[in-house]
Amino acid sequence: MRMQLAKVCVAALSLVCAPAVVSPGPGAGAISGKVSYTGTPAKAKPVDMSKEPACAKMHPKGLLTENVVTGPGNALQNVVVYISAGAPDSSAAPAAAVSFDQKGCHYATHVLALRTGQNVEISNSDPLAHNIHPQAKINREWNRLQPPGTPPFSYSYENEEFIPVKCNIHAWMKAYFVVLKTGHFAVTGEDGQFKLPDLPPGKYTVTAWHESYGTRSQELTIAGGETQTLNFVFPAMP
């Protein structure tokens, strides 16, 4: 009788002490929107390649500057939109490298966003040499000659930074490496649209960065499974 009672007590105790079954939390949310401008933006200017005839021949219709690129409906291109504060992103940097090519005496990607610790693979598709020079201030600054026909090389950055990139041979070649700690970012295209998916519920600060117009930030709270709309408008300056 005592043995049976002990078994009942042990069973009851195990029910009390057993860990509670936690139901899955709400699904991930997203932030989407558009980056646009008001006013009159600076007009793109023709790039002067007269000092390098081989480059000029690659662009019979000419090449325009890219510090301000606009699209239909006052859309603003090459804006990096990212989560600057909120839930920590502890995931490791992607194993796959991002590509950065020099083609037509021009950087094929004007604004390249990547994670800290992620490799950027730099290639030269041109029949002439370039000397790529990312002008970092927080990370290590370096420059490297890349003759035609040489294989791509890779590099990664440890710290978050917005890094201007130039070519020491062709002064008009300009771009940016935007190195971010978060994996939640997007770069706007011609339509100015962006989307930041897979966000757990929480309060976030979202920042939009443009090389000529600076930064703008907004805060919002995401509940489970919802998509919130967030638009950014930059006052354009000629």
C-alpha positions in Angstrom: 0.0 0.0 0.0 2.8 2.4 0.9 4.7 1.4 -2.3 1.6 2.3 -4.4 1.1 5.6 -2.6 4.8 6.5 -3.2 4.4 5.8 -6.9 1.3 8.0 -7.0 3.2 10.8 -5.3 6.2 10.5 -7.6 3.9 10.6 -10.6 2.1 13.7 -9.3 5.4 15.4 -8.5 6.7 14.7 -12.0 3.6 16.3 -13.5 4.2 19.4 -11.4 7.9 19.6 -12.1 7.8 18.7 -15.8 8.7 21.7 -18.1 5.8 23.4 -19.7 5.3 22.9 -23.4 5.9 26.3 -25.1 3.8 26.9 -28.2 5.5 28.5 -31.2 5.6 32.2 -31.2 3.9 34.3 -33.8 5.4 34.3 -37.3 8.0 36.7 -38.6 7.0 40.0 -40.0 8.3 42.4 -42.6 8.8 46.0 -43.4 8.4 47.3 -47.0 8.2 50.7 -48.6 9.7 53.2 -51.0 12.4 55.8 -50.9 11.7 59.0 -52.8 12.7 62.6 -53.0 11.1 66.0 -53.1 12.4 69.1 -54.9 14.9 69.1 -57.7 17.7 66.6 -57.5 21.2 67.2 -59.0 21.4 66.2 -62.6 23.7 63.4 -63.6 26.8 64.7 -65.5 28.7 63.2 -68.3 31.8 61.3 -67.2 35.0 62.7 -68.8 37.1 59.7 -70.0 39.1 61.7 -72.5 42.4 60.8 -70.7 41.8 57.1 -71.3 40.6 56.6 -74.9 40.3 52.8 -74.4 37.7 53.5 -71.8 35.9 56.1 -73.8 35.5 53.6 -76.7 33.6 51.2 -74.4 30.9 53.9 -74.0 30.0 55.4 -77.4 26.9 57.0 -75.9 28.8 58.2 -72.9 28.6 57.4 -69.2 26.8 59.5 -66.5 27.7 60.1 -62.8 25.8 58.0 -60.2 25.9 60.0 -57.0 22.2 60.8 -57.5 20.2 58.3 -59.6 16.4 58.8 -59.8 13.5 56.7 -61.2 9.8 57.1 -62.0 7.6 58.6 -59.4 10.4 60.5 -57.7 12.0 57.2 -56.8 15.6 57.4 -55.4 18.0 54.6 -56.3 21.1 53.3 -54.5 19.7 53.9 -51.0 20.6 51.4 -48.3 17.7 50.7 -46.0 18.6 48.6 -42.9 17.7 47.8 -39.3 20.0 50.0 -37.2 18.5 49.1 -33.8 16.2 46.4 -32.5 16.4 42.7 -32.1 20.0 41.6 -32.2 21.1 39.7 -35.2 23.4 36.9 -33.9 23.6 34.9 -37.1 26.9 34.3 -38.7 28.0 36.2 -41.9 26.9 34.4 -45.1 29.5 32.0 -46.4 28.8 33.1 -50.0 30.8 36.1 -51.1 29.2 39.2 -52.8 30.6 40.2 -56.2 32.1 43.5 -57.2 33.2 43.8 -60.8 35.2 46.5 -62.7 33.7 46.5 -66.2 33.8 49.2 -68.9 36.0 51.4 -66.7 33.1 51.5 -64.3 32.1 49.8 -61.1 29.2 47.4 -62.1 27.6 47.9 -58.6 27.6 51.5 -57.4 26.5 50.7 -53.8 27.3 47.3 -52.5 25.9 46.3 -49.1 27.4 43.3 -47.2 27.8 41.9 -43.8 30.7 42.3 -41.4 32.9 39.2 -41.9 31.4 38.5 -45.4 33.8 38.3 -48.3 33.6 40.6 -51.2 35.0 39.0 -54.4 36.6 41.7 -56.6 37.1 41.0 -60.3 38.4 43.0 -63.3 36.5 42.2 -66.5 38.3 44.9 -68.5 41.2 44.6 -70.9 43.2 47.1 -68.9 44.4 47.5 -65.3 42.6 49.1 -62.4 43.8 49.9 -58.9 40.9 49.5 -56.5 41.1 51.6 -53.4 38.5 51.4 -50.6 39.0 54.4 -48.4 38.2 53.0 -45.0 38.6 55.0 -41.8 37.4 52.4 -39.2 38.6 49.3 -41.0 42.0 48.9 -42.6 42.6 51.1 -45.7 44.2 49.3 -48.6 44.6 49.5 -52.4 45.5 46.9 -54.9 46.5 46.8 -58.6 44.5 44.4 -60.6 45.9 43.8 -64.1 43.7 42.5 -66.9 43.2 38.7 -66.9 44.1 38.2 -63.3 41.8 36.1 -61.1 39.4 37.7 -58.6 40.5 38.2 -55.0 38.5 38.4 -51.8 38.5 40.7 -48.8 36.3 41.0 -45.7 35.7 43.8 -43.1 35.4 43.4 -39.4 33.6 46.6 -38.5 30.5 48.4 -39.7 31.4 51.3 -42.0 30.3 53.2 -45.1 33.4 53.0 -47.3 34.0 55.1 -50.4 35.7 53.2 -53.2 37.8 54.7 -56.0 40.2 53.6 -58.7 43.7 55.1 -58.4 44.1 55.0 -62.1 40.7 56.2 -63.3 39.5 59.0 -61.1 35.9 59.0 -62.3 35.4 55.4 -61.0 33.5 55.7 -57.7 31.4 53.4 -55.6 30.6 52.5 -51.9 31.0 49.4 -49.8 28.3 49.5 -47.1 29.4 47.1 -44.4 26.6 46.3 -41.8 26.4 44.2 -38.7 22.8 43.3 -39.5 21.6 40.9 -42.2 18.4 42.9 -42.5 19.1 45.4 -45.3 18.2 46.2 -48.9 19.5 48.5 -51.6 16.8 50.4 -53.6 16.7 49.9 -57.4 15.1 52.1 -60.1 11.6 52.0 -58.5 12.9 53.0 -55.0 11.3 50.0 -53.4 12.7 47.9 -50.5 11.6 45.0 -48.3 13.1 43.7 -45.0 11.6 40.3 -44.4 11.9 37.7 -41.6 11.7 40.1 -38.7 10.7 38.7 -35.3 8.2 40.7 -33.3 9.8 43.8 -31.7 10.6 47.5 -31.9 13.0 48.6 -34.6 14.8 51.6 -35.8 15.0 51.6 -39.6 17.6 53.8 -41.3 17.9 54.9 -44.9 21.3 56.1 -46.1 22.1 57.9 -49.4 25.6 59.0 -50.3 24.6 62.6 -51.2 21.5 63.2 -49.0 22.6 61.6 -45.8 20.5 59.5 -43.4 16.9 59.4 -42.2 15.6 57.1 -39.5 12.2 56.0 -38.2 11.0 53.7 -35.4 8.2 51.2 -35.6 6.9 48.1 -33.9 6.3 44.8 -35.7 3.8 42.3 -34.4 3.9 38.6 -35.4 3.3 37.9 -39.1 2.5 41.4 -40.2 4.0 43.5 -42.9 4.3 47.2 -42.1 4.8 50.0 -44.7 7.5 52.6 -44.1 8.4 55.2 -46.6 11.4 57.6 -46.6 11.5 61.0 -48.4 14.7 62.9 -48.9 14.7 66.6 -49.7 16.7 66.8 -52.9 19.3 69.4 -53.5 20.5 70.5 -56.9 
